[in-house]
Amino acid sequence: MTGSTRPGVPPLDPAGDSSPDPVTLDPEDDTALRALGHRMLDDLFDDLANLRDTPPWRPMPDAVRHAWRQPLPRAGADPAAIYDFYRRHIAPYGVGNRHPRFFGWVQGGGTAIGMLADLLAAGLNANCGGRDHAPIEVERQVIRWSAEMLGLPEDSGGLLTTGTSMANLIAVLAARTAALGPAVRRHGIQGARPTAYASEAAHQCVARALDMAGIGADALRLLPCDAAGRMDLTALPPSIAADRAAGHTPFLVVGTAGSVDTGAIDDLDAIAACCRQNGLWFHVDAAFGAIALLSPRLRPLLAGIGQANSVAFDFHKWAQVPYDAGCIVVRDAGALPAAFAGSAAYLRPAARGLAAGAPWPVDLGPELSRGFRALKVWMTIRTYGADRLGAVAERCCDLAQRLASAIGRSPALELMAPVALNIVCFRVRALDDAAHDRLAAELQLAGRTVLSCTTIAGRRVLRAAIVNHRTTAGDVNAILTDVLAVSP
């Protein structure tokens, strides 16, 4: 209080009463901005309703690209004008994964409820690195649901992440600490020479995780795959034994549940048994395959995943949550603080008040500043339910089998890999490798169908990943119609 005479409390400077008002970014009158917000929301719903009237992807014209070469603005501008710029220069040129004929990569289509959840999360503007507040409890609920889906214990630990790439890095660091002890966090790996194992079909982010962890990408032993694209398990035990004999420290095996090229699923049961016999951490990269567990018909394909020490997956793929929303779940909840907990004085949890609520997410992973991405996951699951999300995955797999059958009936086409889940790889018999890349680009530029290319058995192939909940049988039939129409 101004003019206080309490002992030890100096009076406030009377001049402070006449100081200028603080700079604020809130409008004095939000009428215009509120109206603009309603317009934005209406436009977003209109965009979703009219997706089929637009191409799945369109190239950015040079004039639009040039618009991104402007210098730093020193003064502000009217939000309505900025939004108009967005509608002209950003909205039409997205990656296209909302569209039902986007088959290029395993990217979910998003939903209206997820879009609204992101709006609510931004409005709350919570930092989910720690402290005692409801958004942290929402994330903990999502982790418990994830553990239930995976068949892991109810008291498993975990975090939501930007995606499976970050989740795999967290798993590698947790496995490293579990194998080499807590001293590794201070002194590094020294001469331990840790080694890890995965199939040749493993995503590149697994090797990158070992690189970023300071272990080195060369420490990842890439084992051959069988004809179905799964890890050749006859190669795993001898590789582990050979490394131990050479003075290495095997510590981690990564199984794949939904490989990036073909959707293949490793024999997770057998990998789990090998890890138990050899005392190794068993991690599963289930980036998109994990959501298949919500389908009673598909769940047996992932038998053994519940035996893992950790599982990484994405909600922004088959669960259709807007980007970004990855997840790591670890069987032993204590493995995460063992690998990440720090001791900064200003981050010390307390028994009461806002600083309560331990353990904080900052002690379970590498990030302190974390957005409230759990809300869009929680609202998606609550809105649609696990059964309906599982039905989306099941439907995508049915459509993939439909596409594979049509390819098998066409003399002009050749199926190049078994269809394990929702990815179909095929060739046009009359085209060479380079022509397949050109064909995919032509389809994209024409705004008809987005396919990608990959390499199977040394040959370039077209790859159709059926992920979007909006995709129909007619959209899948159009894949072959478009491919054959563009092919010579």
PAVOMAR-936217 format. One line per 10 residues: their letters; for each residue z, y, x of C-alpha. Coordinates in steps of 0.2 Angstrom, whole numbers, plus 5000, padded with zeros to 4 digits. Layout:
a> Z:Y:X  ...
***
This chain:
mtgstrpgvp> 5000:5000:5000  4995:5017:5007  5010:5027:5014  5021:5011:5016  5037:5014:5025  5042:4996:5027  5049:4993:5044  5036:4987:5056  5021:4990:5044  5011:5006:5050
pldpagdssp> 5004:5016:5036  4985:5015:5032  4975:5030:5038  4973:5042:5023  4955:5045:5029  4951:5028:5024  4952:5033:5006  4937:5044:5008  4926:5032:5019  4909:5027:5013
dpvtldpedd> 4907:5012:5001  4903:4996:5011  4885:4990:5012  4882:4977:4999  4867:4966:4994  4872:4965:4976  4862:4976:4964  4870:4990:4955  4861:4984:4939  4855:4966:4939
talralghrm> 4844:4968:4923  4827:4968:4932  4833:4954:4945  4840:4943:4930  4823:4945:4921  4814:4940:4937  4825:4925:4939  4821:4919:4921  4802:4922:4925  4804:4911:4941
lddlfddlan> 4812:4897:4931  4799:4897:4918  4785:4897:4931  4794:4882:4939  4794:4872:4923  4776:4877:4919  4771:4871:4936  4779:4854:4933  4771:4853:4916  4754:4857:4923
lrdtppwrpm> 4754:4847:4939  4739:4836:4934  4728:4851:4932  4730:4855:4950  4724:4846:4966  4737:4836:4975  4734:4846:4990  4723:4861:4995  4720:4868:5012  4727:4886:5016
pdavrhawrq> 4713:4899:5017  4712:4909:5033  4716:4925:5024  4732:4917:5017  4737:4910:5035  4734:4927:5042  4747:4934:5030  4760:4925:5040  4757:4936:5055  4766:4952:5050
plpragadpa> 4779:4960:5060  4798:4960:5056  4800:4971:5040  4813:4985:5044  4814:4991:5026  4816:4981:5010  4804:4978:4996  4804:4975:4977  4809:4957:4973  4795:4956:4960
aiydfyrrhi> 4782:4960:4973  4789:4947:4985  4789:4934:4971  4771:4938:4967  4767:4936:4986  4776:4919:4984  4765:4914:4970  4749:4918:4979  4753:4913:4997  4766:4899:4996
apygvgnrhp> 4766:4890:4979  4748:4884:4979  4749:4877:4997  4763:4865:4997  4762:4847:5004  4758:4841:4987  4771:4827:4985  4776:4832:4967  4759:4827:4962  4756:4809:4954
rffgwvqggg> 4741:4806:4965  4750:4810:4981  4750:4793:4990  4750:4799:5008  4768:4796:5014  4784:4790:5006  4790:4806:4999  4798:4808:4982  4791:4819:4968  4807:4828:4964
taigmladll> 4814:4831:4946  4818:4846:4935  4836:4842:4935  4836:4841:4954  4828:4858:4955  4841:4865:4944  4855:4857:4954  4848:4866:4970  4849:4882:4960  4867:4879:4955
aaglnancgg> 4872:4874:4973  4864:4890:4980  4873:4900:4968  4890:4892:4973  4885:4894:4992  4898:4881:4998  4900:4877:5016  4903:4858:5015  4909:4856:5033  4927:4855:5027
rdhapiever> 4942:4862:5018  4948:4857:5001  4936:4861:4987  4926:4852:4974  4909:4851:4983  4917:4839:4996  4924:4828:4982  4906:4827:4975  4900:4821:4991  4914:4808:4993
qvirwsaeml> 4909:4802:4975  4891:4800:4981  4896:4790:4996  4907:4778:4986  4892:4776:4974  4881:4773:4989  4893:4760:4996  4893:4751:4979  4874:4750:4979  4873:4743:4996
glpedsggll> 4887:4730:4994  4898:4738:5007  4917:4740:5004  4923:4754:4992  4933:4762:5007  4917:4764:5018  4914:4781:5026  4899:4791:5026  4890:4808:5025  4875:4816:5017
ttgtsmanli> 4863:4822:5030  4846:4830:5031  4837:4813:5031  4837:4796:5039  4833:4803:5056  4849:4811:5057  4858:4797:5049  4851:4785:5062  4857:4796:5076  4875:4796:5068
avlaartaal> 4874:4777:5067  4869:4776:5086  4883:4787:5091  4896:4778:5081  4890:4761:5088  4890:4768:5105  4908:4774:5104  4913:4757:5096  4905:4747:5110  4910:4758:5125
gpavrrhgiq> 4927:4765:5119  4932:4783:5116  4931:4788:5134  4912:4788:5132  4913:4805:5123  4920:4813:5138  4913:4804:5153  4896:4798:5146  4889:4781:5147  4892:4780:5166
garptayase> 4885:4763:5172  4886:4754:5156  4867:4753:5153  4868:4750:5134  4854:4742:5126  4848:4741:5107  4836:4731:5098  4823:4734:5084  4806:4727:5079  4790:4735:5084
aahqcvaral> 4789:4742:5066  4804:4752:5067  4803:4770:5064  4801:4782:5079  4817:4791:5075  4827:4775:5081  4820:4778:5098  4823:4797:5097  4841:4794:5092  4844:4784:5108
dmagigadal> 4835:4798:5117  4846:4812:5109  4862:4801:5112  4859:4801:5130  4856:4783:5131  4837:4784:5133  4823:4778:5123  4819:4765:5136  4835:4756:5131  4827:4751:5114
rllpcdaagr> 4820:4734:5115  4805:4733:5103  4803:4715:5097  4787:4708:5090  4784:4706:5072  4779:4691:5062  4763:4690:5051  4773:4699:5037  4778:4713:5048  4796:4708:5050
mdltalppsi> 4806:4706:5066  4802:4690:5075  4820:4683:5075  4816:4670:5088  4814:4684:5101  4831:4692:5097  4844:4680:5105  4834:4678:5121  4832:4696:5123  4851:4699:5121
aadraaghtp> 4855:4685:5133  4842:4692:5146  4849:4709:5146  4867:4703:5148  4862:4693:5163  4853:4708:5170  4869:4718:5169  4865:4728:5153  4877:4731:5138  4869:4726:5122
flvvgtagsv> 4878:4735:5108  4866:4738:5093  4853:4729:5082  4843:4740:5070  4836:4730:5055  4822:4739:5045  4822:4738:5026  4805:4745:5021  4795:4748:5037  4785:4764:5038
dtgaiddlda> 4768:4756:5039  4769:4742:5027  4786:4742:5018  4791:4726:5027  4809:4721:5026  4817:4712:5040  4828:4696:5037  4844:4705:5036  4854:4690:5033  4848:4682:5050
iaaccrqngl> 4850:4698:5060  4868:4700:5053  4872:4682:5059  4865:4686:5076  4875:4702:5077  4891:4692:5073  4888:4679:5086  4885:4692:5099  4898:4705:5094  4885:4719:5091
wfhvdaafga> 4884:4733:5079  4872:4729:5065  4863:4745:5058  4850:4745:5044  4837:4759:5043  4833:4758:5024  4825:4775:5023  4816:4771:5007  4820:4753:5004  4838:4755:4999
iallsprlrp> 4835:4761:4982  4826:4745:4978  4844:4738:4977  4846:4747:4960  4833:4735:4953  4840:4717:4949  4822:4710:4952  4820:4719:4969  4838:4718:4975  4836:4700:4983
llagigqans> 4823:4706:4995  4837:4716:5004  4849:4701:5005  4861:4704:5019  4861:4723:5019  4879:4722:5013  4884:4714:5030  4879:4729:5040  4891:4740:5050  4880:4755:5044
vafdfhkwaq> 4865:4759:5033  4855:4775:5033  4843:4779:5019  4836:4794:5009  4839:4800:4991  4824:4811:4993  4812:4796:4993  4813:4784:4979  4828:4792:4971  4817:4807:4968
vpydagcivv> 4830:4820:4974  4823:4836:4980  4822:4838:4999  4833:4836:5009  4845:4822:5005  4848:4808:5017  4864:4797:5019  4873:4787:5031  4886:4774:5025  4898:4765:5038
rdagalpaaf> 4908:4750:5034  4923:4755:5045  4927:4773:5039  4937:4776:5055  4921:4773:5066  4915:4791:5061  4930:4801:5066  4931:4790:5082  4914:4796:5086  4914:4814:5081
agsaaylrpa> 4932:4821:5077  4936:4837:5087  4952:4847:5090  4947:4866:5088  4962:4876:5083  4953:4885:5069  4947:4869:5061  4964:4860:5061  4967:4853:5043  4983:4857:5034
arglaagapw> 4994:4848:5022  4992:4862:5009  4981:4876:5004  4962:4878:5007  4964:4870:5024  4969:4853:5016  4958:4839:5011  4957:4829:5027  4946:4821:5034  4933:4835:5034
pvdlgpelsr> 4915:4831:5035  4914:4840:5052  4924:4826:5059  4913:4813:5053  4896:4820:5060  4888:4833:5071  4887:4847:5058  4900:4860:5053  4888:4871:5043  4882:4860:5029
gfralkvwmt> 4875:4864:5012  4880:4857:4995  4866:4844:4995  4878:4832:4986  4876:4841:4969  4858:4837:4967  4861:4819:4971  4876:4818:4960  4867:4826:4945  4851:4815:4948
irtygadrlg> 4862:4799:4947  4872:4805:4932  4857:4811:4923  4846:4796:4925  4858:4782:4929  4856:4769:4942  4846:4757:4931  4833:4770:4927  4831:4774:4946  4829:4756:4950
avaerccdla> 4816:4755:4936  4806:4768:4945  4806:4758:4961  4801:4742:4952  4787:4751:4943  4780:4758:4960  4780:4740:4967  4771:4734:4951  4758:4747:4953  4756:4742:4972
qrlasaigrs> 4753:4724:4967  4740:4730:4954  4731:4740:4968  4732:4725:4980  4724:4714:4967  4710:4726:4964  4707:4727:4982  4706:4708:4983  4693:4708:4970  4682:4721:4978
palelmapva> 4669:4714:4991  4668:4732:4999  4687:4732:5003  4699:4722:5013  4718:4721:5011  4726:4722:5029  4744:4718:5026  4756:4709:5014  4763:4721:5000  4781:4719:5002
lnivcfrvra> 4786:4734:4991  4776:4749:4987  4764:4752:5002  4746:4745:5002  4736:4745:5018  4717:4742:5016  4700:4745:5024  4683:4749:5018  4673:4734:5026  4658:4745:5030
lddaahdrla> 4667:4758:5040  4673:4759:5058  4691:4765:5063  4686:4784:5065  4677:4784:5048  4694:4779:5039  4702:4795:5046  4687:4805:5041  4687:4797:5023  4706:4801:5021
aelqlagrtv> 4703:4819:5026  4688:4821:5014  4698:4814:4999  4712:4827:5003  4700:4841:5005  4692:4837:4989  4708:4838:4980  4706:4821:4973  4718:4809:4981  4730:4810:4995
lscttiagrr> 4730:4794:5006  4735:4793:5024  4730:4782:5039  4739:4770:5050  4735:4756:5063  4738:4738:5058  4733:4724:5071  4724:4737:5081  4713:4743:5067  4714:4760:5057
vlraaivnhr> 4717:4757:5039  4720:4768:5023  4738:4768:5017  4743:4771:4999  4762:4774:4997  4767:4773:4979  4783:4783:4977  4781:4796:4963  4789:4793:4946  4775:4802:4938
ttagdvnail> 4762:4790:4944  4753:4780:4931  4741:4765:4932  4727:4777:4929  4732:4786:4945  4732:4770:4955  4715:4765:4948  4708:4781:4954  4712:4777:4972  4699:4765:4973
tdvlavsp> 4687:4775:4962  4689:4789:4974  4688:4779:4990  4672:4770:4985  4664:4787:4978  4666:4795:4995  4662:4780:5006  4644:4777:5011
***
